[in-house]
Amino acid sequence: MRARNAEDADTKQAVLRSAAVLFLERGFTGATAQAISERAEVTTGGMFNYFDSKEAVLCEIVQEMFRKQLSTVERILPSSDPALQYGTKAALQFHIAELNESLRDVYVSAYSLPTTTAQIHKMVTKMIYRSFKDAFPDYGEKDFYELEIGTAGLMRGYLAYPCNMYFTLENKIDRFLETGMSIYRVPPEKRKNVIASIHALPMEEVAVQMVADVITYYGGAGDTVHQHIRHINDKNRRILK
């Protein structure tokens, strides 16, 4: 029984490793179930013994990505200020989505598909409830869940829109955080300071490393991440080619 359990765990891990790498290379849309199973060296039917669907595979990877985002932000921030943590997590997502179009597709798919969207709402609701409950003394988690539905829609819209010279990544982050933090009753001056602090962080470098950490977590080669990511800095402009 132990040997069978270990074999099952190894097979599941192989599928997740295969999916994580293929999502990086091809996006969620382009990484077919057949390609994932072939890379994992299992049959497609065998893969579905462990996951109900390709979306279920994405859901598990999304959970790990959000856990990595949380631990990454806690590591790089000198402060546990709730508004700063909230803003940095959001900015990190935007930076990851701008690294390449495959990663954008992963995030947009995660914010679009029913199972992954529900999981994101659940995880983010707990975070924002802990962070902002003092500003909403009459609100419970259900109220924050309803607020999260709105801000998640805003996040998805901005994630899906590629940056260009007219709408830079910096502009995108500013727009989202101004709106998001105002919803959570962060005062204007505090919003301004939070945004300035975030722009001072090496977010692109952090984003690349976080993606590599996720690949490594599933047993892949984290250094291969750089082979699939193209990023260009031109002073204050970030344009994805």
N, C-alpha and C positions, 0 to 999 in steps of 0.2 A: 504493500500500500504506500509506504514512504517513497519507494522508487517511482511509483506511478504519479504521486503528487509532485515529486521533483521534476519528472518529465513534463507534466502539465505546466508547471511554473516556467520551465525553460522554453516550452513552445509558446506560451503566452508572451513571455519576454521577447522572444525572437520576432513575433508579429509586431509588437509595439516598437521594437528597434527598427524593423523594416519600414513601418509606417512613418515613424518620426523622420527618417532619412528621406523617404520618398515625398513626404509632405514638404520638406525643405526644398527638394529639387523640383517638384512638379506642382505643389499646392495640393489642397484637399481634392479639388475637382479633377485634377489630372492624374492623381495617384489611384489607379483602379484597384479593386479588391484582388483581382488576378495578379497584378504587379506586386502588391504587398505580400500575398501568399507565396509567390514564386521566389521573391527575395528572401523570405523567411524560411524557405525550403519546406513548406507544408502545402497541402492541397487547399484550394479555396474552401471546399467543404469542411476540411479540418480546421481552418481558421475560424469558421463560423460555429464551431463547437465551443469556442471560447468567447466570441463576440457575436452579438445578434446581427450586427451590420457594420459597415465601414464607419458610420456615424458613431457607433458605440466605441470604436477604436479611437476616433478623434476625441470623444468625450473624456476618455481616460487620460489622453495626452494633454488635453486642455486643463484638466485638474492639476497635473504636474506643472504645467507652464504657469498657472496662477500661483501655485505654491512657491515656485522658483521666483516669480515676480515679488512675492511678499518677502521672502528671505533675502533677495537681492537688495530691495529697497531698505530693509532694516540694516543691511550690512554697509551700504554706502552713505546713509544719512547720519549726520552728527546729532540729529535731534529726533525725538519721538513725537514731534508735533503732529497731531492728526491731519490737519489740512495739508501740511507738507508731504506726509506719507501718501495721502490720497492723490495729490497732484503728481507726485513722482511716479506712482504706479501707473497712472493714466499716461503720462509722458513716455514711460518705458514702452507701453503697448504701441504707441504711435511710432516710436523709433524702430521697433522690431518690424512693424508692418511696412515701413519704408525701406527696409534693407533689401528686399527683393519682392517681385510680384507673387512668388509662391507663398511667402509668409503672409502677404496681404490676403491672399485667397484663404489661407488657413484661418486667420482671424475673422474675416468677413463671414466665412462658412460657420465658424463657431458661434457668431452672434446672429445667425440666420436659422440654423437647424433647430428643431424643437427640443431635442434632448440636451444638446450642448447649451442652448440658450437658457433653459431651465436651470442647468447646473451653474452657469455664470451668475444668474440672478441670485441663486442661493448663496454662493460664495461671497459675492460683492455685498449683498444685503447684510450679512454678518459683519463685514468690515466697516461699512458706513454706519451701521447701528452703533458699533463700539466707538467709532470716531466722532460722531456728531449727535449722539443722543442728548447731550447736555443742552444743545441748542433747541431741542424739540422735547420739552419736558412731558408733553401730553402724547407723544408718539411711541408706539410699540414697533416690533419688528415688521408687522404687517404693513404699517404705514411706510416704513423705509423700503420695504419690498416694492410698493407701488411707486415710490420715487425712483427706485433703481430701474424699473421698467422704462421710465422716461429717459433717464440719463444713459441707459444702455442703447436706446434707439439713437440718441445723439452720437454716442461713441461709434456705433456701427456706421452711421452716415459719414463721419469724418474718416474712419478707417478705410472705407471703400473708395474715397476720393483721393487719387494720387496727387502728391504735391507737385508744384511746378514753380516757375519763377514769379508767378503772380500770387500764388497761395503757397507760401513756404511752410516747411514743417514747424518752424517757430510760430508762424501765424496760426497754424492749425491748433497747436498746443495752447496758445493764448486764448483763442476763441472757445475751445472746449472748456478750459479751466475757469475762465471768467463766468461762463454759463453754469457749469457744474457746481462750482463753489458758491455761487450766488443762490442756487437751489438749496444748498445745505447751510445757508445763512452765515457764510464766512464773510466778515466785514470787508469792504472795498480795499482798504489799506493793507489788510492782511493778505488778500488775494494778490495784490501787486507784489508784495514781498515774497510770497510763495513762488510765484511765477518767475521772478528774478533769480531766486535761489536755484530753481530747477534748471534754468538756462545756463547757470554757471557750472553745472555738473557735466562730466564727460559721458553723456547719455548714449551716444552712438557706440562707443567702446563697450559700455555696460550692456547694451542691447545685444551686440555680437557675442559677448561672453556668455550671456544668459542662454542664448540659443545653443551655444556649444555645450553648456552645462546640461541642458535638457537631452541633447543627443548622447552625451556621455552617460547620463543617468540610466539610459536604456541599453548601455553597452556598446554604443557606436563610437566612432572616432571623432571626438570633438573638433580636431584640427581640420576636418574636411568641411566644416561650416564655411570657412573663408573662401573655399572654392566655388560656392554657390551664392555668394553675397557680393553685390557690387554697390559701393557707396561712394559718393563724391561730395567733398566739402568745398564750397566756394564762399569763403567768409561767412556771411549771414544767410546765404542761400543754400538750400538742399534740394537738388533736383534728381529724381530717379530716372535714369535713362532706360 
